[in-house]
Amino acid sequence: MKALPPNSLPVLLTPTRPALEPLPAFTTFVQSRALAIILVGGFILSCGISAALSAGATQPQPSILDVLLKWAPLIGGGFLFNIAVSIASMAIGTLSGVLLGLGQISPSRPIAKISWFLTQFFRNSPWLVLLFFVMFLLPFELKLGSLTLPLPAWFKAIIGLALPVMANVAEIVRGGIKSIPFSQWESAESLAFSRRQILWQIILPQAFKRMIPPWMNLYAILTMATTLISVVGIQDSMTLTKAALVAEGRLDLYLPFYTMLLLMFFAYCYPIARLTQSLERRVAVKF
Amino acid sequence: MLGQPLIEIDHVEKSFHNTVVLRDISMKITKGECACIIGPSGSGKSTLLRCINALVPVSRGSIIVDGIQVNDPNLDKLALRRKVGIVFQQYNLFPHKTAIQNIAMAPINVLGRPKEESYERARQLLAKVKLSEKADAYPGELSGGQQQRVAIARSLAMNPLVMLFDEVTAALDPETKKEVLFTIRDLAAEGMTCILVTHEMGFASEVADHVYFTDGGMIVESGTPTDIFKAAQNDRTRAFLSQVL
């Protein structure tokens, strides 16, 4: 049985190879320190520039730092909401994406074709457009007989973001499976393993390691993309930052406020990126 | 049963798209026989082995393995493959499993044997290929020759009726080659039916009961090792042997 003709589809993802040569530990340390200095420095500088700009103001104003600290808990809360949305979207997107990815390598042609089409469709659509699409597609409540389930905007937003995640996870799964040499299928087949056994006992355990780094990478991208939900009117950290700026009505606050928001996301996503890199390196050494 | 063919290959043809790989192959392998297939690269030797265990479907002709019609469209592939073991040039061990797990995996999951029994049998097979001390090593920690011997043990664990060897020493250095060849020689001596595709002419003349010389998807000449290596009739055979001997 020719279960998987080798290279029948281009492998779009090659999760095995890290994009960059592994950096020596020392350089890495210096680099990340330099990065931190630049970011924090930029933050202080932005406060400074803003302070200088507002120096000519006639009325006495609270200092920029005081205003920032006043709003930080609210915006931080909004940021946690972004994280919650990212986790929920990732969970839904991963579950459906795994199914879609396995569907693409299904021996049943219709299933494979449909899975392929869905993957391509959602992978090649702008995330924001998909988000709008789902916001307007889903009703605000769902009637199941006598039961009426409300579909709040945040829930629809989670679904909207889960769609592109699903398609990308499907590609990660498919690419991971395809990255295992065909000879593994062949030798398992000749030991009379069934297709299902080969997939679950031989191919997926090997492919899993290779799927983790791109999956984490996708999660970091999703987390940053959750700010898109502010566009469809959900109160996330982005919306709250805007609201705070409107409430304060001071031009000199824009730079510090958005820098603060950037730093929150950076502080969350950068460690994920580092972890991904080190995992990639470890996976690459194997084999 | 002796004399009754275990494997009957009858006018088999195989082409991939427009490339004809096997033109007209017929052979009969009896139980306990060791057959060696020699010939230049690209003459379809590996394809023929893959046809026997239905990894590759034949285009025309018939193959019967112990009563199973391999070219039957309703072939029970799993039943066939329980009878036919194959060892590949590149070992193809499962890298995420230890040597002993590689061997015990198929008996447990495919044949449904109890774990204890399967591991016990795996240990015996490791001893047989002289790798008892490597039971818990991962394939990546073994040399090529050791990996190949584990691969042989893995196939044997299924208790096959026939073993196919597809250029199993081609990727090995002369020294490790010997370990593997000795293992195969012992198997053949024990009466295991073997079909070997090989470039080891010395080995073929030593262990084979029957030698087939293939070229261009056809069996050009066949006979006992003496017939082929000492008194080849065909010009093509002689030309090939003069290159390699």
Interface residues (C-beta under 8 A of the other chain):
Chain A: M1 K2 S183 Q184 E186 S187 A188 E189 S190 L191 A192 F193 S194 Q197 Q201 I202 P205 Q206 K286 F287
Chain B: N53 A54 L55 V56 K77 L78 A79 R81 R82 V84 G85 I86 F88 Q90 N92 L93 F94 P95 H96 M105 A106 N109 V110 G140 A151 R154 S155 M158
